[in-house]
Amino acid sequence: MRVETDGTTSHLRALSAPSVPLAQAALNAVTQWKWTPELCGNTPVKFESVISVFYASRL
């Protein structure tokens, strides 16, 4: 994924997931996250990152 200078995410994709619905749910959740962009001096810059989303079933 990419974190933009305003802290939003873009270019998200699931590398693997137990199912397509869970992959979509993870992507939907991450798009709602707000990040603090990296700084170069005092200027926000875009950065790319890989994150892991863990699944747990509730019985």
Secondary structure as a PSIPRED ss2 file (coil, helix, strand):
# PSIPRED VFORMAT (PSIPRED V4.0)

   1 M C   1.000  0.000  0.000
   2 R E   0.000  0.000  1.000
   3 V E   0.000  0.000  1.000
   4 E C   1.000  0.000  0.000
   5 T C   1.000  0.000  0.000
   6 D C   1.000  0.000  0.000
   7 G C   1.000  0.000  0.000
   8 T C   1.000  0.000  0.000
   9 T E   0.000  0.000  1.000
  10 S E   0.000  0.000  1.000
  11 H C   1.000  0.000  0.000
  12 L C   1.000  0.000  0.000
  13 R C   1.000  0.000  0.000
  14 A C   1.000  0.000  0.000
  15 L C   1.000  0.000  0.000
  16 S C   1.000  0.000  0.000
  17 A C   1.000  0.000  0.000
  18 P C   1.000  0.000  0.000
  19 S C   1.000  0.000  0.000
  20 V H   0.000  1.000  0.000
  21 P H   0.000  1.000  0.000
  22 L H   0.000  1.000  0.000
  23 A H   0.000  1.000  0.000
  24 Q H   0.000  1.000  0.000
  25 A H   0.000  1.000  0.000
  26 A H   0.000  1.000  0.000
  27 L H   0.000  1.000  0.000
  28 N H   0.000  1.000  0.000
  29 A H   0.000  1.000  0.000
  30 V H   0.000  1.000  0.000
  31 T H   0.000  1.000  0.000
  32 Q H   0.000  1.000  0.000
  33 W C   1.000  0.000  0.000
  34 K C   1.000  0.000  0.000
  35 W C   1.000  0.000  0.000
  36 T C   1.000  0.000  0.000
  37 P C   1.000  0.000  0.000
  38 E E   0.000  0.000  1.000
  39 L E   0.000  0.000  1.000
  40 C E   0.000  0.000  1.000
  41 G C   1.000  0.000  0.000
  42 N C   1.000  0.000  0.000
  43 T E   0.000  0.000  1.000
  44 P E   0.000  0.000  1.000
  45 V E   0.000  0.000  1.000
  46 K C   1.000  0.000  0.000
  47 F E   0.000  0.000  1.000
  48 E E   0.000  0.000  1.000
  49 S C   1.000  0.000  0.000
  50 V C   1.000  0.000  0.000
  51 I C   1.000  0.000  0.000
  52 S C   1.000  0.000  0.000
  53 V C   1.000  0.000  0.000
  54 F C   1.000  0.000  0.000
  55 Y C   1.000  0.000  0.000
  56 A C   1.000  0.000  0.000
  57 S C   1.000  0.000  0.000
  58 R C   1.000  0.000  0.000
  59 L C   1.000  0.000  0.000
